[in-house]
Amino acid sequence: MMSANKPVSEYAMSHIQALQAYTPGFQPKDPDWIKLNTNENPYSPSPKVEAALKEAIGPSLRLYPDPASQALREAVARLNGLDASRAFIGNGSDDVLNLLTRAFSNSNQRAGYTFPSYSLYPVLCGIQDSDIVEISFDRSMRLPLEKLLDCNARILFFTSPNAPTGVAFPNSDLRQLIAGFEGLVVIDEAYADFALETAADLLSDFDNLVITRSFSKSYSLAGMRIGYALAHPDVIEVLDKMRDSYNVSRLAQAAGLAAVDDQAYMKATVGKINHTRDCYLQEFRDRGWFVYDSQANLLFVEPKDSSGNSSAKVACSLFEFLKSRKILVRYFGGHALTDTFLRISVGTDDQMLALSESIELWLRNE
Ligand SMILES: Cc1ncc(COP(=O)(O)O)c(C=O)c1O
């Protein structure tokens, strides 16, 4: 039945009505596209994952999964030298970030994050109607330590290596942040396997530190939706109270276990990606383009046109040109720290060569 007086969407909470939804990168159906827009891994998951999935598909799918994903908890805890009481498994790390936002912030309890960073945080905080504080980097992208320490948030989301820049923050810097912060510090380490250091090494020193990780990048399992948190057992208990009873499917748990079990495969693909990343970072710099040092599977690149100028118009022109050649990268307009840049996920060598050839063509044509 239709409501007589108003559209049914107006029954939603007013802050939800006002919410700007998250915009995921375009996922074309046609496999011809070169997808360098969502920081997926260009290589297949470990063959052990396929074998484990084949085994898991069968009569047992009629049964609910293990609600706690206990075997996978133990596996990720072991991987990080921790007790399983310090690990929590989510339906992607987005699920973990969502639960953390809901548990530790509301309209009276502030949640903080930096700009630029992962653009899901504002959406999660918006859903929770959190009191939000956004702390801006400057172009150097160095840690804005004083501003972060003064932000008065109960929970702070901090991404390292950061997206979309790829810039990683050394533990010596993070230690100062976590030690001085009166609240929970969530270090989002979705890209940690591509980096030189992990803040998980600081967990034994700080009860207010939460690490989140993803299986979507280094383990090539974006389609499976697996992520995890490492934290003090009290934080894990909070998350366990709140999660969906069966938040990780049987198939995801089986795939996750097989992926963790094949560290050699993960490290080999990460090694290939890092090698490709460093070659193309140098290639962009040889062109005279500005690129941030990256410890993730992405490059944040400021293109220059054939006259040597960079601007939002130049970045958009290259974005559109690449799209016309079925190469997808990501553009973040509307802010001076990002709008002259393109974020390019690191693909295979062949994909990156195609990108490079298209850039040459653009430079000749524009
Ligand atoms: C910084 C950051 N955190 C978390 C995620 C989401 O990871 P997941 O696929 O595990 O939900 C992403 C995905 O791009 C990301 O860039």
The ligand as an SDF file (V2000), in Angstrom:
LIG
                    3D

 16 16  0  0  0  0  0  0  0  0999 V2000
   42.1580    1.2590    3.0690 C   0  0  0  0  0  0  0  0  0  0  0  0
   41.1700    0.1930    2.7730 C   0  0  0  0  0  0  0  0  0  0  0  0
   40.5780   -0.4630    3.7800 N   0  0  0  0  0  0  0  0  0  0  0  0
   39.6860   -1.4440    3.5610 C   0  0  0  0  0  0  0  0  0  0  0  0
   39.3260   -1.7860    2.2690 C   0  0  0  0  0  0  0  0  0  0  0  0
   38.2660   -2.8390    2.0610 C   0  0  0  0  0  0  0  0  0  0  0  0
   38.7520   -4.0990    2.1850 O   0  0  0  0  0  0  0  0  0  0  0  0
   37.7730   -5.3660    2.1350 P   0  0  0  0  0  0  0  0  0  0  0  0
   37.6500   -5.7570    0.7100 O   0  0  0  0  0  0  0  0  0  0  0  0
   38.4790   -6.3820    2.9800 O   0  0  0  0  0  0  0  0  0  0  0  0
   36.4500   -4.9640    2.7340 O   0  0  0  0  0  0  0  0  0  0  0  0
   39.9030   -1.1370    1.1900 C   0  0  0  0  0  0  0  0  0  0  0  0
   39.5090   -1.5010   -0.1890 C   0  0  0  0  0  0  0  0  0  0  0  0
   39.8470   -0.9190   -1.1610 O   0  0  0  0  0  0  0  0  0  0  0  0
   40.8490   -0.1130    1.4430 C   0  0  0  0  0  0  0  0  0  0  0  0
   41.4120    0.5600    0.4400 O   0  0  0  0  0  0  0  0  0  0  0  0
  1  2  1  0
  2  3  1  0
  2 15  2  0
  3  4  2  0
  4  5  1  0
  5  6  1  0
  5 12  2  0
  6  7  1  0
  7  8  1  0
  8  9  2  0
  8 10  1  0
  8 11  1  0
 12 13  1  0
 12 15  1  0
 13 14  2  0
 15 16  1  0
M  END
$$$$
